[in-house]
């Protein structure tokens, strides 16, 4: 079976007329490779820092080991902010305590898993020169959908933490 490839053109505004699904998985330019390498390095740095700190058994306060102050939102309201527990979740995840990580801060656990995935994925794009965004586009997943999904996960996670805090009172 012969695959039909539509010729793509660039209009007067400089916009490519082909969707990603119509293009073969092409190599990337230096900017994509640089950004992918930067993402991999940043994610690796975050994971190394998480290895170097000890998770707080209470689930909150691990960030104090990095010289950060106590959460002002938590001090004033008695309820966690949307990011309370993220550092602890990362520290638990890199130690293989997956259930502890999710129980402390579900959004933080998912972010830690994303960092674990982005290190090799970013390295693959940076060193191999192959883009991975086409995979999402071929599957029909759009960037804005991922943005809304991430926001929903953070809000649901925050609601869960507030409920747990309320039930402890």
N, C-alpha and C positions, 0 to 999 in steps of 0.2 A: 504494500500500500504506500503510495507516494504522498508525502506530507506537503501541503500547500503552504508556502510562506509568502505572505503579503509584503510587498515592498513598502517600506516606511519612508516618510518624507518629513522634513522639518518646514513648518509654515513660516510666514513672515515674522511672527513673534518669537521664533526660535523654539517652538514647542514641537516635540516629536509626535507624529500622528499615530504611532503604533502603541498599543497597550503592551504591558510586560508579558502578557500571555501569548502575544503574537511573536515576540522575539525569542530566539533561542537563548539559553542561559549564557550570556556573553561574559567575557572577562571584565574586570573593573579597571577604572583609571586610578591614578595615584592617590587622588583625594579619598575615594572609597576605601582604598587599602590603608591609608594613613588613619582615617577615622576608625576603621575596624580594629586596627592595631592599638589605637588609643583606648577604645572601649575594653579590649582584652586586658590591657595593662591596668586600667582603673579597676576593673572587676577583680583582677588578681591581687591588687594592692588591698582592696577592701577585705578580701578573703584572708590574706596574710595577717592583717590587723585583727581580724576576728579570731584567728588561731592564737594570737599573742595575748589576748585578754581572757579572763576567766568569767564565765556566765554567772550572773548574780542569782542565787537560789530563789530569791523573791520574785524574779522575773522582770524587775525594774531596777535600774541603777548601774548596770554594767558600763554604761557610757561614762560614768564618773572616773573609771580607770584611764580614760583618755583626756581627763582634765576638764570635762564638760560639767556645767552646773546642773543641779536638780531641775527637772521640768517645771517651769513656772505655771503652766496650765494645771498640772497635777497638784502643786502646792496650793494654788488658789481655790480649786474646785473640789479636790479629792478624787477626781476622775482622770483617767489617762488621756493624753492627747492622741491624735491619730498615729503618731510615730513612737509612742511609748512602747518599749519592749523590742524595738527593731534591732538594737545592738545585741541584746540578749539572744534574740532569735537567730541572728547570724552566728554568734559564738556557739550556740547549741548545734546549729546545722553543720558547721565545719567539724564538729566533734562526732558527728553521726547520730546525735540525739534528735532524730527527726520529729518524733512525737512531742518531745519537750519544746522544740522550736515552734511547732504549730500551736501548742497550747499557750505559749507565752505571747505570741503575736503572729497570727496566721499570714498577714500580708508580709511581714518580715521574713517568714519562712519561705514564702513564694519568691520574694526578692532575692533571698540567698540562693535558692535553686536556680533562678534566672542568671545570677552571677556565675554560678558553677557551670552553666551551659554556655554563657557568653565568652568565657576564657578560651575554650577550644574553638568555638564558632568564629570569634573575632580573629584568632590566630589563623584559622583556615582561610578566611577572606583576605587577611593581610599578607600572608605568605603564599597562598595558592592563587590569589587573584580572581576568585569566583564569588559572585554575589549570591547571597542567600535570600534576599528579599523577594526574588521571583517565586520561591517556594510558597510564600504567603499569598502572593497575588494569584498564582495558579490555583491555590486552594480557595480563593475567594475571600480571603481575610484582608481587610484594609487597615491601614495604620490607625485611623480614627476609631475603629472598632476596638483595637487593642488598647487605645487610650481610655475609652469608656469602660472597658473591662477592668483595667488597672484601677481606675477611680472607684468603681463599684466594689472591688475587692478591698480596697483601703477603707471605704466607708462601712462595709459589712464587718470587717475586722474590728474597726473602732467601736461599732455598736456592740459587738460580742464582748470586747474588753470592758466597756462601760457596764454591760449587764452583769458580768462576773464581779466587777467592783461593787456594784449596787447590791448584789446578793451576799457579798461578804460583810456588808454593813449591818 
